[in-house]
Amino acid sequence: HRIRDADRRWQLVRDQENREIQLIDVVRHEYARRKTPDTLSGAARNASPSFSEHLLMGGLRRDAGGASRPFWPAARYGALAAIPTPGGLIGFGLGPERSGGRRLWDMPIADWDSFPDEFGDVSAAGPLGVYFMPRSDRVALVGWADGEVWWRSRVQMETIERLLLAGDTLVAITGDHRVLFFDALTGGPPRPLELETASALGATVVGETLVVWGRSFAAAFEPASGRRLWVAPASGLSQQYAPVAGRPWLLLKAADTPLWRVLDVEGARFVEALGDIGRFSSVTGAVVEGDRLYVAGAVDGDDGEQQAVMTYDAADGKRVWAAPVASRVAIHAGQLRAHRDFIPVLLHQEDQDTDGDRFEAAPAIRLIRKHDGSTTPIRTLAGDYQSVPSACDLFLFAT
């Protein structure tokens, strides 16, 4: 199981069967050259609670095609990553320096008596370290330099569902759609964000601006002061969103349709010229290059959910081309911007054994031409692809 978003020189992959974390050097193309046990080490291991095998599955991610597969989230900043493991956190270096491809520290967490499958949502990484919740009523900062707790802050009568970092401010989204601010440097009691309209459905950070939206509005705030910068009326928004690489934009999904609206964060407005984007049930990547907006995601088809890439003129919103992709493997933003002329996609269907977990057929690669959406012939990976006996996700690493 690949640890998502760890796209630096060293890739982290988790081997569930052998209880190992493997580090792959993507520059030298050395597969699993370095391995480390998927547990805490030394005194930290002795201080952690005992775990049984059924507690190690982590969270479940729903892929296109409806399959739910286990994954382990990670918090990453630059070439540093923190990974939850039975009983605590492990810090890793992922860059080309001497610490790259190595464990940096272990931190035992006594309150983790089950796998923290929500870690991906309630963690945020920054230049100082990793902000996370060692227990349901605590927010803490663990430093990259030493793996020690630099501060803790208690949260009373709140259920935190997401953590975001905006400059020197840590933003928490609660279960009752409230927004709280913490001083990311020192901790301290949280202060609430006062929303004059309705409760927040979602929030994210674009640059150093906090964007909050509800069903009928989108608004931007300065995180350090909580000052509202602007508010834009909307209609029928949902919680789903996707960032747009290359522009200070967000895609916000309508509540009852597969249509998405483009929010210009710097321009303080919805981009009306772009109108409604695509018919995606979920967006997995969006990139602006030159005068074009490329959007990838899952779409409903006759054979269930499949993938698609749609391209729009970034100025007038006209759709330039659409390319359906017969695959259950999601297309991410890295693929959209990996090459000047082509978008590589990984093709794979539900050719699995009777357990529904293991792939039997090798995947294939196809290139989509950016100028017109036409495709190259399929290149099978049968001669390059090594099947494994354990269940795993497929992922195309494109750089």
C-alpha positions as CSV (number, residue, x, y, z in Angstrom):
1,H,0.0,0.0,0.0
2,R,1.6,3.2,-1.2
3,I,1.6,6.0,1.4
4,R,-0.2,8.7,-0.6
5,D,1.4,12.0,-1.6
6,A,4.9,11.1,-0.6
7,D,6.3,12.1,-4.0
8,R,10.0,12.8,-3.2
9,R,13.1,10.9,-4.1
10,W,12.2,8.1,-1.7
11,Q,8.8,6.5,-2.0
12,L,7.2,4.9,1.0
13,V,5.4,1.6,0.5
14,R,3.8,-0.5,3.2
15,D,4.0,-4.3,3.0
16,Q,1.1,-5.5,5.1
17,E,2.0,-9.2,4.7
18,N,5.6,-8.9,6.0
19,R,4.9,-5.9,8.4
20,E,7.6,-3.8,6.7
21,I,7.9,-0.2,5.5
22,Q,9.9,-0.2,2.3
23,L,11.7,2.8,0.8
24,I,12.1,2.9,-3.0
25,D,14.7,5.1,-4.6
26,V,12.9,6.5,-7.6
27,V,16.0,8.2,-9.0
28,R,18.1,5.0,-9.2
29,H,15.0,2.8,-9.7
30,E,16.0,0.5,-6.9
31,Y,12.9,-1.3,-5.7
32,A,12.7,-1.9,-1.9
33,R,16.4,-1.3,-1.4
34,R,15.8,-0.2,2.2
35,K,13.3,-1.8,4.5
36,T,12.4,-1.1,8.1
37,P,9.9,-2.9,10.5
38,D,6.4,-1.5,10.5
39,T,6.6,-1.0,14.3
40,L,8.2,1.4,16.7
41,S,11.8,0.5,17.7
42,G,13.9,0.2,20.8
43,A,12.5,1.8,24.0
44,A,9.6,3.4,22.0
45,R,8.4,-0.1,21.0
46,N,8.5,-1.3,24.6
47,A,6.4,1.7,25.7
48,S,3.7,1.2,23.1
49,P,0.5,-0.9,23.8
50,S,0.2,-4.3,22.3
51,F,-1.7,-4.7,19.1
52,S,-3.5,-7.6,17.4
53,E,-3.5,-8.1,13.7
54,H,-7.1,-7.1,13.1
55,L,-6.2,-3.6,14.3
56,L,-3.7,-2.9,11.6
57,M,-5.9,-2.3,8.6
58,G,-6.0,1.5,8.9
59,G,-8.7,3.3,7.0
60,L,-10.6,2.4,3.9
61,R,-10.5,4.4,0.6
62,R,-13.1,4.0,-2.0
63,D,-11.7,3.7,-5.5
64,A,-13.5,4.3,-8.8
65,G,-15.4,1.2,-9.5
66,G,-16.7,1.0,-5.9
67,A,-13.9,-1.1,-4.4
68,S,-12.9,-0.2,-0.9
69,R,-9.2,-0.8,-0.1
70,P,-7.1,-0.3,3.0
71,F,-4.5,2.5,3.1
72,W,-2.2,4.2,5.6
73,P,-2.1,8.0,5.6
74,A,1.0,10.1,6.1
75,A,1.7,13.7,7.0
76,R,4.3,15.3,4.8
77,Y,6.2,18.5,4.5
78,G,8.8,18.8,1.8
79,A,11.1,15.8,2.1
80,L,9.9,14.9,5.6
81,A,7.1,12.5,6.5
82,A,5.4,11.2,9.7
83,I,3.6,7.9,9.5
84,P,1.2,6.4,12.0
85,T,2.1,2.9,13.1
86,P,0.9,0.6,15.9
87,G,1.5,2.5,19.1
88,G,2.8,5.8,17.7
89,L,4.5,7.8,14.9
90,I,7.6,7.3,12.9
91,G,9.5,10.2,11.2
92,F,11.1,9.6,7.9
93,G,13.4,11.6,5.6
94,L,12.5,11.3,1.9
95,G,15.0,13.7,0.3
96,P,18.5,13.2,-1.3
97,E,20.4,14.3,1.8
98,R,22.1,11.9,4.2
99,S,18.9,11.5,6.3
100,G,16.9,10.6,3.1
101,G,15.5,7.1,3.0
102,R,15.9,6.6,6.8
103,R,13.9,6.6,10.0
104,L,14.5,9.8,11.9
105,W,12.7,9.1,15.1
106,D,10.0,7.1,16.9
107,M,7.3,8.6,19.1
108,P,5.2,6.3,21.3
109,I,1.5,7.3,21.9
110,A,0.0,5.4,24.7
111,D,-3.6,6.4,23.8
112,W,-3.5,4.8,20.4
113,D,-5.0,1.5,21.4
114,S,-6.3,1.0,17.9
115,F,-5.0,2.2,14.5
116,P,-5.6,5.9,14.0
117,D,-7.4,5.5,10.7
118,E,-8.5,9.2,10.8
119,F,-4.9,10.4,10.9
120,G,-5.0,11.7,7.3
121,D,-7.8,14.1,8.1
122,V,-6.7,15.2,11.6
123,S,-3.1,15.9,10.9
124,A,-1.2,18.7,9.2
125,A,2.6,19.1,8.5
126,G,4.6,22.3,8.4
127,P,8.2,23.6,8.7
128,L,8.2,22.9,12.5
129,G,6.7,19.5,12.6
130,V,3.5,17.5,12.5
131,Y,0.2,18.7,14.1
132,F,-2.1,15.9,15.0
133,M,-4.4,14.5,17.7
134,P,-2.8,12.0,20.0
135,R,-6.3,11.6,21.6
136,S,-9.7,12.9,20.9
137,D,-9.4,16.0,23.2
138,R,-5.8,17.0,22.5
139,V,-4.0,18.7,19.6
140,A,-0.2,18.5,19.7
141,L,2.8,19.5,17.7
142,V,5.7,17.0,17.3
143,G,8.9,18.6,16.0
144,W,10.8,17.3,13.0
145,A,14.1,17.9,14.6
146,D,13.7,15.6,17.6
147,G,10.4,13.7,17.5
148,E,9.4,15.3,20.8
149,V,6.1,17.0,21.7
150,W,6.6,20.8,21.5
151,W,3.2,21.7,22.7
152,R,-0.2,20.3,23.5
153,S,-3.6,22.1,23.6
154,R,-6.8,20.7,25.1
155,V,-10.0,20.9,23.2
156,Q,-13.2,20.8,25.3
157,M,-16.6,19.7,24.1
158,E,-15.5,19.6,20.4
159,T,-15.1,16.8,17.9
160,I,-12.4,17.8,15.5
161,E,-12.7,16.3,12.0
162,R,-9.9,18.1,10.1
163,L,-6.7,20.0,10.7
164,L,-5.3,22.6,8.2
165,L,-2.1,24.7,8.5
166,A,-2.2,28.3,7.2
167,G,1.1,30.1,7.9
168,D,1.5,30.4,11.7
169,T,-2.2,29.4,12.3
170,L,-3.5,25.9,12.8
171,V,-7.1,25.6,11.6
172,A,-9.5,23.0,13.0
173,I,-12.9,22.0,11.6
174,T,-15.3,20.5,14.1
175,G,-18.0,18.0,13.7
176,D,-20.7,20.6,14.1
177,H,-19.2,22.7,11.2
178,R,-17.4,25.3,13.4
179,V,-13.9,26.6,12.7
180,L,-11.3,27.0,15.4
181,F,-7.9,28.8,15.3
182,F,-4.8,27.7,17.2
183,D,-1.4,29.5,17.4
184,A,0.7,27.0,15.4
185,L,3.9,28.1,17.2
186,T,2.8,27.9,20.8
187,G,-0.5,26.2,21.0
188,G,-2.8,27.8,23.6
189,P,-6.6,27.8,23.8
190,P,-8.4,27.8,20.5
191,R,-10.4,30.8,19.3
192,P,-13.5,30.4,17.2
193,L,-14.0,31.9,13.8
194,E,-17.2,34.0,13.8
195,L,-19.3,33.2,10.7
196,E,-22.0,35.8,10.0
197,T,-23.8,33.6,7.6
198,A,-24.4,29.9,8.1
199,S,-22.3,27.0,9.4
200,A,-19.3,25.8,7.4
201,L,-19.6,22.7,5.2
202,G,-15.9,22.7,4.3
203,A,-12.6,24.6,4.5
204,T,-9.2,24.5,2.9
205,V,-6.1,26.7,2.6
206,V,-5.1,28.3,-0.7
207,G,-1.7,30.0,-0.3
208,E,-2.0,31.6,3.1
209,T,-5.7,32.3,2.8
210,L,-8.4,30.3,4.6
211,V,-11.4,29.5,2.4
212,V,-14.6,28.5,4.1
213,W,-17.9,27.6,2.4
214,G,-21.4,26.5,3.2
215,R,-24.4,25.7,1.1
216,S,-25.1,29.3,0.2
217,F,-21.7,31.1,0.4
218,A,-18.0,31.0,0.0
219,A,-15.7,33.3,2.1
220,A,-12.0,34.0,2.6
221,F,-10.3,34.8,5.9
222,E,-6.9,36.0,7.1
223,P,-6.0,33.1,9.5
224,A,-3.7,35.1,11.8
225,S,-6.4,37.7,12.7
226,G,-9.6,35.9,11.6
227,R,-10.5,39.0,9.5
228,R,-12.9,38.2,6.7
229,L,-11.5,39.3,3.3
230,W,-14.5,38.7,1.2
231,V,-17.7,36.6,0.8
232,A,-19.3,35.4,-2.4
233,P,-22.9,34.2,-2.5
234,A,-23.5,30.7,-3.9
235,S,-26.3,28.1,-4.2
236,G,-26.4,24.4,-3.2
237,L,-22.7,23.7,-2.5
238,S,-21.6,20.4,-1.0
239,Q,-18.6,19.4,1.1
240,Q,-16.6,18.1,-1.9
241,Y,-13.8,20.2,-3.3
242,A,-10.6,19.9,-5.3
243,P,-7.6,22.3,-5.5
244,V,-6.4,23.6,-8.8
245,A,-2.7,23.5,-9.4
246,G,-1.2,26.5,-11.2
247,R,-3.9,29.0,-10.2
248,P,-5.4,30.2,-6.8
249,W,-8.6,28.4,-7.7
250,L,-10.9,25.8,-6.1
251,L,-13.4,23.4,-7.6
252,L,-16.5,23.2,-5.4
253,K,-19.1,20.5,-6.1
254,A,-22.9,21.2,-6.3
255,A,-24.9,19.2,-3.7
256,D,-27.3,17.3,-5.9
257,T,-25.6,17.2,-9.3
258,P,-22.2,16.0,-10.6
259,L,-21.3,19.6,-11.7
260,W,-18.5,21.7,-10.2
261,R,-18.0,25.5,-9.9
262,V,-14.7,27.3,-10.1
263,L,-13.9,29.7,-7.2
264,D,-11.1,32.3,-7.8
265,V,-9.7,32.9,-4.4
266,E,-7.6,35.9,-5.3
267,G,-10.4,37.4,-7.4
268,A,-12.9,36.9,-4.7
269,R,-15.5,35.5,-7.0
270,F,-16.8,32.5,-8.8
271,V,-15.5,32.3,-12.4
272,E,-18.8,32.6,-14.3
273,A,-17.1,32.3,-17.7
274,L,-16.1,28.7,-16.7
275,G,-19.7,27.9,-15.7
276,D,-20.2,24.4,-14.5
277,I,-17.2,22.0,-14.9
278,G,-17.7,18.4,-16.1
279,R,-20.0,15.8,-14.8
280,F,-17.6,14.2,-12.2
281,S,-18.8,12.3,-9.2
282,S,-15.4,13.1,-7.8
283,V,-12.4,15.1,-9.0
284,T,-9.0,13.6,-8.4
285,G,-6.8,16.2,-10.1
286,A,-7.1,19.7,-11.7
287,V,-4.3,21.7,-13.3
288,V,-4.1,25.0,-15.2
289,E,-1.3,25.0,-17.9
290,G,-1.1,28.0,-20.2
291,D,-4.6,28.8,-21.3
292,R,-6.1,25.4,-20.5
293,L,-7.7,23.8,-17.5
294,Y,-7.3,20.0,-17.2
295,V,-9.7,18.2,-14.9
296,A,-9.6,14.5,-14.1
297,G,-12.0,12.4,-12.1
298,A,-14.5,9.6,-11.9
299,V,-17.7,9.7,-14.0
300,D,-20.7,7.4,-14.1
301,G,-20.9,5.2,-17.2
302,D,-22.9,2.2,-18.4
303,D,-20.4,-0.1,-16.7
304,G,-20.2,1.8,-13.5
305,E,-17.6,4.4,-12.5
306,Q,-14.7,5.0,-14.8
307,Q,-12.1,7.8,-15.2
308,A,-12.1,10.7,-17.6
309,V,-10.0,13.8,-18.4
310,M,-11.8,17.0,-19.6
311,T,-10.1,20.1,-20.9
312,Y,-11.5,23.6,-20.9
313,D,-10.3,27.0,-22.2
314,A,-9.3,28.7,-19.0
315,A,-10.6,32.1,-20.3
316,D,-14.0,31.4,-21.8
317,G,-14.9,28.0,-20.3
318,K,-15.5,26.2,-23.6
319,R,-14.7,22.5,-23.4
320,V,-11.8,21.7,-25.7
321,W,-12.0,17.9,-25.5
322,A,-13.0,15.0,-23.3
323,A,-11.2,11.7,-23.0
324,P,-12.8,8.7,-21.3
325,V,-10.4,6.3,-19.6
326,A,-11.5,2.7,-19.2
327,S,-9.8,2.1,-15.8
328,R,-10.6,1.9,-12.1
329,V,-7.2,3.6,-11.3
330,A,-7.7,7.3,-10.4
331,I,-5.9,10.0,-12.3
332,H,-4.1,12.5,-10.1
333,A,-2.7,16.0,-10.7
334,G,0.8,14.7,-11.0
335,Q,-0.2,12.9,-14.2
336,L,-1.9,16.0,-15.6
337,R,1.3,18.1,-15.3
338,A,4.0,15.4,-15.7
339,H,4.7,16.1,-19.4
340,R,4.3,19.1,-21.7
341,D,2.5,17.2,-24.5
342,F,1.1,14.0,-22.9
343,I,-1.0,12.8,-20.0
344,P,0.0,9.2,-19.0
345,V,-2.8,7.1,-17.6
346,L,-2.8,3.6,-16.1
347,L,-5.4,1.2,-17.4
348,H,-6.8,-1.6,-15.3
349,Q,-10.3,-3.1,-14.8
350,E,-11.8,-5.4,-12.3
351,D,-9.8,-8.5,-13.4
352,Q,-9.5,-10.0,-9.9
353,D,-9.7,-13.3,-8.2
354,T,-12.8,-14.6,-6.4
355,D,-11.8,-12.8,-3.2
356,G,-12.1,-9.5,-5.0
357,D,-8.8,-8.3,-3.7
358,R,-6.0,-9.5,-5.9
359,F,-5.2,-8.5,-9.5
360,E,-4.8,-11.3,-12.0
361,A,-4.1,-9.3,-15.2
362,A,-1.2,-6.9,-15.8
363,P,-2.1,-3.2,-16.2
364,A,-1.3,-1.1,-19.3
365,I,-0.2,2.5,-20.0
366,R,-1.7,4.8,-22.5
367,L,-0.9,8.5,-23.3
368,I,-3.4,11.2,-23.9
369,R,-2.3,14.0,-26.2
370,K,-2.9,17.3,-24.6
371,H,-3.6,19.3,-27.8
372,D,-6.6,17.3,-28.9
373,G,-7.3,14.5,-26.5
374,S,-6.4,11.7,-28.9
375,T,-4.6,8.7,-27.5
376,T,-1.6,6.6,-28.3
377,P,-1.7,2.8,-28.7
378,I,-1.9,0.8,-25.4
379,R,1.3,-0.5,-24.0
380,T,0.9,-3.5,-21.8
381,L,3.1,-3.9,-18.7
382,A,2.9,-7.7,-18.8
383,G,6.7,-7.9,-19.2
384,D,7.5,-5.3,-16.6
385,Y,4.8,-5.9,-14.0
386,Q,5.6,-8.2,-11.1
387,S,2.4,-9.5,-9.5
388,V,2.4,-9.9,-5.7
389,P,0.5,-12.4,-3.6
390,S,-1.0,-9.7,-1.3
391,A,-3.8,-7.2,-2.0
392,C,-2.6,-3.8,-3.1
393,D,-3.7,-0.7,-4.9
394,L,-2.3,0.4,-8.3
395,F,-0.8,3.9,-8.6
396,L,1.0,5.6,-11.5
397,F,3.9,7.8,-10.2
398,A,4.5,10.5,-12.8
399,T,7.1,13.2,-12.6
